[in-house]
Amino acid sequence: MKTAEKSVRQSVSLPPRIAKRTRAIAKAENTSANHVLVELIERGLESKEAEKRRFFNLADRLGASLDEGERQRIKKELASLVFGE
């Protein structure tokens, strides 16, 4: 059986626009705004980790590639990840 983690109380200030959207999502899902915030933070953390894995995968492919055309494509993709181009 999985043991429940002890929650840590954390105070954050949200811009009014974000707070309103959070409450609207909570109401639509019939849950609390706290639950919505936790879920959004978890998704954001997972997204950041996936982005990091993608970057390192591309960097590995760049180092291993011998094809100049593929190297250029990978460089553009890396630049897009880093600089948002």
KOLLUMFI-68054 format. One record per residue: residue in one letter; chain; x, y, z of N, C-alpha, C in turn. Coordinates in nm, 3 decimals, always signed. Last residue first. Layout:
<rs>
  aa  ch      nc1      nc2      nc3     cac1     cac2     cac3      cc1      cc2      cc3
   A   A        X        Y        Z        X        Y        Z        X        Y        Z
...
</rs>
This chain:
<rs>
  aa  ch      nc1      nc2      nc3     cac1     cac2     cac3      cc1      cc2      cc3
   E   A   +1.311   +3.020   -3.129   +1.298   +3.070   -3.266   +1.210   +2.980   -3.349
   G   A   +1.386   +2.975   -2.868   +1.245   +2.992   -2.901   +1.220   +3.047   -3.039
   F   A   +1.642   +2.913   -2.791   +1.610   +3.055   -2.813   +1.466   +3.081   -2.850
   V   A   +1.635   +2.633   -2.744   +1.707   +2.723   -2.655   +1.659   +2.867   -2.666
   L   A   +1.476   +2.521   -2.947   +1.450   +2.489   -2.805   +1.513   +2.592   -2.713
   S   A   +1.597   +2.633   -3.173   +1.457   +2.660   -3.146   +1.422   +2.631   -3.000
   A   A   +1.848   +2.516   -3.155   +1.835   +2.662   -3.146   +1.692   +2.702   -3.112
   L   A   +1.772   +2.250   -3.200   +1.832   +2.289   -3.073   +1.819   +2.440   -3.051
   E   A   +1.687   +2.273   -3.466   +1.594   +2.228   -3.364   +1.643   +2.267   -3.224
   K   A   +1.926   +2.348   -3.589   +1.811   +2.439   -3.594   +1.709   +2.403   -3.485
   K   A   +2.075   +2.116   -3.539   +2.120   +2.246   -3.484   +2.005   +2.346   -3.483
   I   A   +1.930   +1.931   -3.689   +1.935   +1.917   -3.543   +1.978   +2.047   -3.478
   R   A   +1.987   +2.031   -3.945   +1.848   +2.023   -3.899   +1.843   +2.014   -3.746
   Q   A   +2.265   +1.996   -3.954   +2.208   +2.131   -3.965   +2.064   +2.134   -3.913
   R   A   +2.279   +1.717   -3.936   +2.342   +1.799   -3.832   +2.284   +1.941   -3.833
   E   A   +2.158   +1.641   -4.175   +2.092   +1.608   -4.048   +2.148   +1.693   -3.934
   G   A   +2.356   +1.736   -4.350   +2.218   +1.786   -4.359   +2.141   +1.760   -4.230
   E   A   +2.581   +1.585   -4.277   +2.581   +1.730   -4.257   +2.440   +1.789   -4.263
   D   A   +2.601   +1.291   -4.103   +2.534   +1.353   -4.217   +2.520   +1.504   -4.192
   L   A   +2.684   +1.190   -3.870   +2.789   +1.218   -3.967   +2.733   +1.291   -4.090
   S   A   +2.589   +1.216   -3.529   +2.554   +1.223   -3.670   +2.674   +1.259   -3.758
   A   A   +2.658   +1.235   -3.264   +2.675   +1.105   -3.330   +2.654   +1.111   -3.481
   G   A   +2.598   +1.494   -3.185   +2.735   +1.444   -3.170   +2.761   +1.316   -3.247
   L   A   +2.324   +1.495   -3.236   +2.412   +1.587   -3.308   +2.556   +1.537   -3.303
   R   A   +2.232   +1.311   -3.049   +2.218   +1.282   -3.192   +2.309   +1.370   -3.275
   D   A   +2.289   +1.454   -2.814   +2.354   +1.325   -2.839   +2.349   +1.289   -2.987
   A   A   +2.115   +1.670   -2.851   +2.259   +1.694   -2.841   +2.337   +1.566   -2.866
   L   A   +1.868   +1.536   -2.846   +1.911   +1.605   -2.968   +2.062   +1.630   -2.967
   N   A   +1.873   +1.451   -2.580   +1.863   +1.352   -2.687   +1.911   +1.413   -2.819
   F   A   +1.878   +1.694   -2.446   +1.994   +1.607   -2.436   +1.993   +1.498   -2.543
   F   A   +1.619   +1.791   -2.522   +1.741   +1.866   -2.552   +1.863   +1.775   -2.551
   R   A   +1.451   +1.595   -2.414   +1.453   +1.618   -2.559   +1.581   +1.691   -2.600
   R   A   +1.498   +1.629   -2.141   +1.534   +1.502   -2.205   +1.544   +1.518   -2.356
   K   A   +1.390   +1.890   -2.115   +1.531   +1.865   -2.084   +1.579   +1.736   -2.150
   E   A   +1.125   +1.838   -2.173   +1.199   +1.934   -2.255   +1.350   +1.913   -2.237
   A   A   +1.060   +1.670   -1.960   +1.053   +1.618   -2.097   +1.132   +1.707   -2.192
   E   A   +1.087   +1.851   -1.748   +1.174   +1.733   -1.754   +1.176   +1.675   -1.895
   K   A   +0.880   +2.030   -1.811   +1.019   +2.078   -1.805   +1.118   +1.962   -1.816
   S   A   +0.660   +1.858   -1.785   +0.690   +1.920   -1.914   +0.834   +1.969   -1.919
   E   A   +0.665   +1.804   -1.513   +0.684   +1.694   -1.608   +0.723   +1.748   -1.745
   L   A   +0.609   +2.062   -1.419   +0.736   +1.998   -1.385   +0.767   +1.883   -1.481
   G   A   +0.350   +2.095   -1.524   +0.457   +2.186   -1.562   +0.595   +2.126   -1.535
   R   A   +0.210   +1.894   -1.388   +0.221   +1.890   -1.534   +0.335   +1.979   -1.583
   E   A   +0.236   +1.994   -1.125   +0.290   +1.862   -1.161   +0.309   +1.851   -1.312
   I   A   +0.095   +2.235   -1.152   +0.238   +2.238   -1.118   +0.303   +2.106   -1.155
   L   A   -0.162   +2.138   -1.205   -0.094   +2.222   -1.304   +0.056   +2.227   -1.278
   E   A   -0.216   +2.001   -0.964   -0.214   +1.930   -1.092   -0.139   +2.008   -1.199
   V   A   -0.210   +2.214   -0.782   -0.116   +2.102   -0.767   -0.103   +2.027   -0.900
   L   A   -0.425   +2.368   -0.882   -0.289   +2.422   -0.880   -0.186   +2.311   -0.869
   V   A   -0.640   +2.192   -0.837   -0.609   +2.237   -0.973   -0.465   +2.288   -0.979
   H   A   -0.637   +2.179   -0.558   -0.615   +2.057   -0.637   -0.576   +2.092   -0.781
   N   A   -0.698   +2.447   -0.499   -0.571   +2.390   -0.456   -0.538   +2.265   -0.539
   A   A   -0.956   +2.468   -0.590   -0.853   +2.544   -0.662   -0.714   +2.490   -0.624
   S   A   -1.127   +2.150   -0.587   -1.076   +2.272   -0.524   -0.971   +2.340   -0.612
   T   A   -1.390   +2.050   -0.815   -1.280   +2.023   -0.724   -1.231   +2.154   -0.665
   N   A   -1.544   +2.044   -1.055   -1.602   +2.015   -0.924   -1.494   +1.971   -0.824
   E   A   -1.453   +2.137   -1.288   -1.415   +2.000   -1.255   -1.468   +1.955   -1.120
   A   A   -1.549   +2.398   -1.280   -1.590   +2.311   -1.391   -1.561   +2.164   -1.362
   K   A   -1.413   +2.492   -1.053   -1.559   +2.486   -1.053   -1.608   +2.390   -1.161
   A   A   -1.150   +2.481   -1.144   -1.190   +2.405   -1.026   -1.342   +2.387   -1.023
   I   A   -1.158   +2.663   -1.355   -1.127   +2.522   -1.383   -1.175   +2.436   -1.266
   A   A   -1.213   +2.896   -1.207   -1.307   +2.851   -1.310   -1.285   +2.703   -1.344
   R   A   -0.985   +2.919   -1.047   -1.115   +2.896   -0.984   -1.218   +2.845   -1.084
   T   A   -0.799   +2.968   -1.254   -0.784   +2.852   -1.167   -0.918   +2.818   -1.100
   R   A   -0.888   +3.212   -1.356   -0.888   +3.093   -1.442   -0.879   +2.965   -1.360
   K   A   -0.843   +3.373   -1.130   -0.979   +3.360   -1.185   -0.989   +3.234   -1.272
   A   A   -0.566   +3.353   -1.103   -0.654   +3.307   -0.995   -0.795   +3.284   -1.045
   I   A   -0.485   +3.476   -1.341   -0.454   +3.335   -1.320   -0.545   +3.278   -1.211
   R   A   -0.577   +3.739   -1.296   -0.620   +3.667   -1.416   -0.599   +3.516   -1.398
   P   A   -0.440   +3.822   -1.060   -0.586   +3.803   -1.062   -0.637   +3.720   -1.181
   P   A   -0.145   +3.630   -0.997   -0.208   +3.745   -1.062   -0.359   +3.718   -1.070
   L   A   -0.094   +3.488   -0.676   -0.127   +3.471   -0.817   -0.181   +3.601   -0.873
   S   A   +0.138   +3.397   -0.441   +0.052   +3.506   -0.486   +0.032   +3.489   -0.636
   V   A   +0.150   +3.121   -0.218   +0.188   +3.184   -0.344   +0.089   +3.296   -0.374
   S   A   +0.266   +2.920   +0.040   +0.187   +3.037   +0.005   +0.240   +3.097   -0.125
   Q   A   +0.232   +2.590   +0.135   +0.311   +2.686   +0.059   +0.220   +2.802   +0.020
   R   A   +0.264   +2.313   +0.338   +0.185   +2.433   +0.312   +0.277   +2.537   +0.248
   V   A   +0.305   +1.994   +0.228   +0.378   +2.111   +0.277   +0.296   +2.234   +0.240
   S   A   +0.175   +1.674   +0.320   +0.169   +1.798   +0.242   +0.249   +1.908   +0.310
   K   A   +0.323   +1.364   +0.327   +0.276   +1.475   +0.407   +0.283   +1.601   +0.323
   E   A   +0.205   +1.106   +0.113   +0.307   +1.203   +0.150   +0.244   +1.314   +0.233
   A   A   +0.077   +0.791   +0.199   +0.049   +0.928   +0.156   +0.161   +1.020   +0.203
   T   A   +0.208   +0.488   +0.084   +0.194   +0.579   +0.196   +0.174   +0.721   +0.143
   K   A   +0.054   +0.220   -0.081   +0.131   +0.343   -0.094   +0.102   +0.435   +0.024
   M   A   +0.084   -0.118   +0.000   +0.000   +0.000   +0.000   +0.089   +0.124   +0.000
</rs>
